[in-house]
Structure formats: structure tokens, C-alpha cells
Amino acid sequence: MWTEDINALEMILRTTITFITLLLLTRFLGKEQLSQLTMFNYITGITIGSIAADLAGQAETPFIDGMISLIIWTILTLFVSWISLKSMRAKTLLDDEPSVVIRKGKILQRELKSSRLPVEDLKMLLRLQGIFSITEVEHAILETNGELSVYKKSANQPATKKDMQLPTKSTHYIPTQLITDGVIIERNLLELDLSKEWLMKELKKAGYQDPAQIFYAELQENGKLYIDSGNDE
């Protein structure tokens, strides 16, 4: 009876300490980990939860060893997130990058094969967003977390001009980021058939001499540039 009481008390202490530790660690991991934005976030979240579950519910698991494992796994996750934040190349290597699977209403077979996404699954992802025909889609991007972002054709957007029997026109560009944290994303410029010289000219028009002054810049569908210097004031 005494032994059973000791075991019960031990499990209560293990569970309580593990719960508090996990609460603190998830706070340090940040919102990106909690939202599981990428497959890496998803896997690390499951692993940390699994370690915590074993630590709290398995008496044969050494408590100190389990706690060290939980903390080290969290530190490694934070380290990888920090690397991804500092280097676009490292982020692409670790998390991959979004894939344009539909461009200007046309399915890109090469991107589907590269992403190992069958057409049937693409159709399913579209149906989940209430889209039952490819003809409604102007652009579709497969995000790194497996979700599909869809930009509908002008005639099929909410409160559509088609419903109001007004003339429609195609958009010039899909909104695309061109600068992130002071770094020009030359790959996106190439996709849009725009030059670095054009971008620098637009920045100078807005009063900026160096891309390093820009936290985020995005090309809008009308061809204008949205600029955020990153100044929170």
C-alpha cells in the first residue's frame, strides 16, 4: 500500500513538472512552431509531445534523462528556426519552398510531379476551398505545409464582376514578394520577367537607396510596389 502511494505521488510529480516544462518550452518555441507552418514544424511538434508523454506516463523512463532529451530537442528546434530566419538559402534547404502548380489557369505538370501531387489530390485541395473547376483558378500555390493557396480569376472572386455583368480584365501580376529582410529575391524577379534595375528604380522613387533599408517589398497585381521599412513606430 505504501509503495503504491509512493508510485502514485511520483507520477503526479512527473506529470506536473513535465506539464510546466512543456508549457514553458512551447512559449519559447514561438507561434510558428505552434501553427505548424511546415512539415519540419509538424514533425518536431509531434516528437516533443511524444517525449513529454513518455516522460509523464512511463515510470520506467528515467526522469532526468527524459527531461534533458526534451530540452535538447527544443534547443535544436530553436537553432534550426534561427538559421532559417537568418538565411533564405538555409530556409529553402530545410523547409523547401512553395510551388506554383497552376499559372494563368494552366496546370503545371512538372511542378505536380516535383511535388508528388496527383491531379486528383490537387482537385481535392481545390474542392476544400469551394472550387470545383480549374477554370475558376488564375494561380494556385502549394505551400510548404501542404496547403493550397488559390488566387481566383477576376470573374470568379467574391462579389464578382461576372455576377454584376460588368466587363472583366485579367490581372497584370500575382502579388509577389520581392524583398525580404533587406535581401532581393532575384528568383521572383525572374519569374515576373522584371529586372533588378527596375526594382532599384522603383525603390528610389519611394525614397530608398538601398534594399537593406527594406524589411518587406511586394509587387501588387496592378504593378505597383508595396514597401514596408520594418519600422514599427
N, C-alpha and C positions, 0 to 999 in steps of 0.2 A: 504493500500500500504506500509506504514511504517512498519507494523507488518510483512508483507511478506518479506520485505528486511531484517528485523532482523532475521527471521527464516532461510532465505537463508544463511545469514552470519554465523549463529550458526552452520548450517550443514556443511558449508565449514570448519569452525574451528574444529569441532568434527572429520570430516573425515581426515583433515590434521594431527591433533595431534595423532589420532589413527594410522594412517599410519606410522608416525615416530616412535611411541612407538612399534608397531608391528615389524618394521624393526630392532629396537634395540634388542627386545626380541628374535627374531629368530637368531640374531647374537650370543646371549648368549647361546641359546639352543644347538648350535653346529651342526655339519654335520650329526650326527647320527639321530637327530630328523628330519632334512630336507630330508634325504634319506628314512625315514620311514622304518627302518630296521626290526621293529617288529610291531605286532598288537597294542601294547601299544603306540608306536611312532605314528602310523597311527591315533588312536583314539584321542590322546592328540593334534595332529596337527589339526584335524578337529574341535575339541572343541575350541581351541584357535582362529581359524579362524572364527568360529561361533560367539564367544563372541565379537571379533573385528568388525564383520559385523553388529551385533545388536547395538554396541556402535556407529558406524559411521552412520548407516542409520535409526535408530529408535529414533525419537525425544523424545518419552515418556520414553526411558531408561535413568535413572539418570546417567549423565556422570561420576561423581566421583565414584559411586558405580560400574559401569561397568569397569572403569579403574583399580580399586582395585581388582576386580574379575580377570581381565586379568593378572595382575601382580602376584597375589597369585597363580593362576593356573600354571603360568610359573615357579615360585619358587618351587612349589610342583613337577613339572616335572623334574626340575634340581636336586631336592633332591633324587627322585627315581633313576635317572640316576647315581647319585653319589654312592648310595647304591649298585647298580648293578655293578659299576666299582670296588668297594672295596670288594665285596663278591660274589664268584662264586655261592654259595648256594642261595643267595638272587636273583641273576640274573636268575637262573634256575626257582625259585619260581615265579618271576614276569613275565619273558618272555618265560618260558618253555624252551625246548632245541630241537635241530634238531633231526629228527627221520630217521633212516636208513630204507627205505621202500623196497629197493632192495639190496640184498647182494649176491655177486658172481653169479649174473644172476638170482637169485630166489626172487620172490615177497614174502615179509614177511607179511602174512595176519594179524598177531597180531598187528603189527605196523600200518597197514592201519586202522584197527578197532579203535585203540587207538587214531589215528589222525583224525578219522571220515572222511577218504578219500576213496571214492568208487574207484574201479578199473577203471571205465570209466573216472573218473577225473584224475587218475594217467596217463592213456593213453593220455588224452588231454594235460597234462603238458609235456609229452614226445614229443608229436607231435609239440608243440610250439617251441621245440628245434630241430625240424627236424628229430626226431627219431620215426619211425613207427613200430618198432618191439622190444619187450622186449629182444630178443636175442642179440641186439646190446649193451645192458647195462651190465656193470660189477657191478657198485654200483650206487645207487640213494639215495639222502638225501633230505628229506623235511625240508626246513629251517623254522625258526620261523616267517618269513614274508609270508609264504605260497608258496614261490617259490621252484622249484625243481633243485637241483644241481646234475648233472649227470657225472659219470666217465665211459666212454665207454670202451668196451673191446679193447684190443690192436689191433685186426684186423679191428676195425671199427673207429679208431681215424683218424683225418685228415692226409693226406699223408700216408695212411695205408700201412702196410707191405703186407696186403692181395692184395691190388692193384698192388704192385710191385712183387707179387708172391714170397715173402720171408717167411721163417718159422716164426711163431709167438710163443710167450711164455706168459703164464699168469703172472701177477704181483704178487709179494710176499705180499705187503701190499697196502692198500689205504692210501694216505698221511693223517696223523692224528696228531693233536696237543697233546703233552704230558705234557708240562709245559706252564702255562700262568701266567705272573706276579709273578714268583717265587713259584707258587703252582703246585705240581704234580697232574695231572688229573688221578687219580687211576682208574676211570671207563673206560677210554680209554685204559689203560694198560691191564685191564681185558678183554676188547673186543678183543684186539690183542693177547691175551694169552702171555703177556710179564710180567715180574716181576719188582718190584721196584728195586731189587738188580741189575738186568740187566741195568736199566736206570742209576743208580748211577755209575756203572762201565763204561758206555759209556761217562758219564759226566766227570769222572776223566781222561779218555783217552784224552778228549778235553781240559783238564786243569782246570776244575771246580770242586770244592769240595762240593759245597752246591747248591741245586736247587734255593735258594734265589738269587743267582748271575745271574740267567737266566730270561730274560724277556719273551722269547718265544722259545719253542723247538718243533720240528715236526719230526715225523718219516716219511722218504721218502719211495717210493714204492720199492726201492732196499734194504731197511733195514737199511740204513744209517740215522744218526741223524743230522738234521739241527738245529743249535743253534744261537740265537740272544740274546746277553747280554743286549740289550737295550741302549747301549752307542751310542749316536747319533754322536759322534765325528769321 
